Amino acid sequence: DQQVKQNSPSLSVQEGRISILNCDYTNSMFDYFLWYKKYPAEGPTFLISISSIKDKNEDGRFTVFLNKSAKHLSLHIVPSQPGDSAVYFCAASDRGGGSNYKLTFGKGTLLTVNP
Amino acid sequence: DAGITQSPRHKVTETGTPVTLRCHQTENHRYMYWYRQDPGHGLRLIHYSYGVKDTDKGEVSDGYSVSRSKTEDFLLTLESATSSQTSVYFCAIRGGTGANVLTFGAGSRLTVL
């Protein structure tokens, strides 16, 4: 049973436009959500996170929105740049799990930003 | 840089042979993880450790074992490699850019023929 779902395997946008990547989750115990970016032949790198007590977190061109009632989060990139082309993974955790702390990832969305 | 080193970075082996992947960290992080990445599956947790000699299974632990005899090293062993274990393996530590963030190594690409 997939607890974190990224239903769009790929997304293509024009440089300068907004990129919106979506993620849904099913486990109501998740209270911390993260986005990672991955380039080919490299490890995933942390991008931005949001706690369940917030509905928005912003860091430069990147904003994450959380809708707890819908169990949905999204990552907005504005403006999109060609260097943003990568696979983006959504991840979730239950911080109340004590020593059982781990991240559950979605399958990823390949973002291509065209010049 | 969280000081994570994975070795080997690339390995080709044959079905039925044992394989050990090593993750080494230099910053005394308590939590360490092994994930695998496969097309269409994203990142899936194999095993993790929350201290020396304290380990637990993830969602895809069958066919894998781990050991953590000292803080800095977390070993992933495939006792008898199969073609379905061809994958890219990532080690991670909890910490680096935030207490609840996982920081990943560069990955180890394993091909089982």
Interface residues (C-beta under 8 A of the other chain):
Chain A: Q6 Y32 L34 Y36 A41 E42 G43 P44 T45 F46 S49 F89 A91 S93 R95 S99 N100 Y101 K102 L103 T104 F105 G106 K107 G108
Chain B: Y31 Y33 Y35 G40 H41 G42 L43 R44 L45 Y48 Y50 G51 D54 D56 G58 F90 R94 G96 T97 G98 N100 V101 L102 T103 F104 G105 A106 G107
